[in-house]
Amino acid sequence: MNLKEIYKENGAFLEGHFILSSGNHSQYYLQSAKVLENPKTAEKLATALAEKIKESGLEIDTVCSPALGGLLAGYELARALGVRFIFTERKDGEMQMRRGFTVEKGEKVLICEDIITTGGSALEAGKEVEAQGGEVVGFSALANRGFCARVGSDLEQKENCKLPKDKPMFALEDFIFDIYSPDNCPLCANGSQAIKPGSRGN
Ligand code: ZN
């Protein structure tokens, strides 16, 4: 499976000049919701990710995603793993577990995002799970932006990765491309205007 091709086929791997949620600029933009709008594609990707996770032998009771970005990937992954699915969401800037979701003491929870960039939201979701008594056993995403280390890749963890080094991270592929600060962006230097896509850029 070539994840980048699947993103491109679904119009989810955009090329141009974009402003990411971090404020940095990039020539590329990933719009995972566009890949996951087709349930058959979502199922195929989640099943492949679930296979990798099962191979590792990691025990998982529940998948938890930070809303909104991780919801579709997490739900499909939970289905493929045969476990339940819950999510956390931001309220007044803070990641919280709402809507009557609970975790039992010691419940083994895998955090799932669509794309792991620095892993900030995934880490916050994990902290909320732990605050509720659960045990975060690992992290997962369809794609890894190359800042965090993942199982099955030689990529070293970069300084800006926020995920704990002692927990496994699973992703289908690494999507590595440069990001630039606005005052050091070669695309800006060429006179092009950066645009902000509809939602969070990864
Ligand atoms: Zn720029």
Boltz pocket constraint, residues with backbone or C-beta under 6 A from the ligand:
constraints:
  - pocket:
      binder: B
      contacts: [[A, 17], [A, 18], [A, 25], [A, 26], [A, 181], [A, 182], [A, 185], [A, 186], [A, 187], [A, 188], [A, 189], [A, 192], [A, 194]]
      max_distance: 6.0
